[in-house]
Amino acid sequence: MDGLLGQVQLAKVFAVRLAGKGMPNDAILRESWLSALALGGLTLRALGYADDDADNVVNRLRKSDVEWLDQQITAARNERGREDIVAAITPEPV
């Protein structure tokens, strides 16, 4: 499996294996996000972006993701039921 398509297929296989071993779905989602960041960096490089520029984009997304996750944790901290927690965490495009 060469190239970007091969890497995406490997990421899917890895996620299925994690699920088969009992890994919680939210942990798989986080792993998928990190894999997507890495794949995005490779894609930018393949499109001709300089390594520094690609790294800056990936690092900016990673930083904003950490900040957003912290905000979601704070927003849901006092909620008890699953529905209340989900309602407190508003999805936002990256």
Secondary structure, DSSP 8 states (H G I E B T S, - for coil): --HHHHHHHHHHHHHHHHHHTT--HHHHHHHHHHHHHHHHHHHHHHTT--HHHHHHHHHHHHHHHHHHHHHHHHHHTT--SHHHHHHHS-----
